[in-house]
């Protein structure tokens, strides 16, 4: 597994636990932790997992 801390939305979906569609919806709603690098949105993967865990999602 790639150890990138800020993967793209597509790379994040490949890692799981959410689909690309779900991640893009969260990003549009402003609920996906991350930053823009130019036009590309990079997800803060560790923070996403913490957020899902706090919301009661089953993340392993």
C-alpha positions in Angstrom: 0.0 0.0 0.0 1.2 3.5 -0.8 1.9 5.5 2.3 0.9 8.9 0.8 -0.7 11.0 3.5 -2.6 13.1 1.0 -3.9 10.9 -1.8 -6.3 12.0 -4.5 -10.0 11.2 -4.2 -9.6 8.3 -6.6 -6.6 6.9 -4.7 -8.5 7.2 -1.4 -11.4 5.2 -2.8 -9.1 2.4 -3.8 -7.8 2.3 -0.2 -11.4 2.2 1.2 -13.6 2.3 3.2 -15.7 4.7 1.0 -16.5 4.7 -2.7 -15.3 7.5 -5.0 -18.9 8.7 -5.4 -19.3 9.0 -1.7 -16.0 10.8 -1.3 -16.9 13.3 -4.0 -20.3 14.0 -2.4 -18.5 14.7 0.9 -16.1 17.0 -0.8 -18.9 19.0 -2.5 -20.6 19.3 0.9 -17.4 20.5 2.6 -17.2 17.5 4.8 -14.1 15.8 3.3 -10.8 16.8 5.1 -8.1 17.8 2.7 -6.6 20.6 0.6 -6.6 21.7 -3.0 -3.4 21.6 -5.0 -4.2 23.6 -8.0 -7.5 22.0 -9.3 -6.9 18.7 -7.6 -8.3 17.9 -4.2 -6.0 15.9 -1.9 -7.6 14.0 1.0 -6.1 14.0 4.5 -6.5 10.2 4.8 -5.6 9.9 8.5 -8.1 12.6 9.4 -10.8 11.0 7.2 -10.4 7.7 9.1 -10.6 9.6 12.4 -13.7 11.4 11.3 -15.4 8.2 10.2 -14.5 6.5 13.4 -15.9 9.4 15.5 -19.2 9.1 13.5 -19.4 5.5 14.3 -18.3 4.1 11.0 -16.6 0.7 10.9 -13.0 1.5 9.9 -10.2 -1.0 10.4 
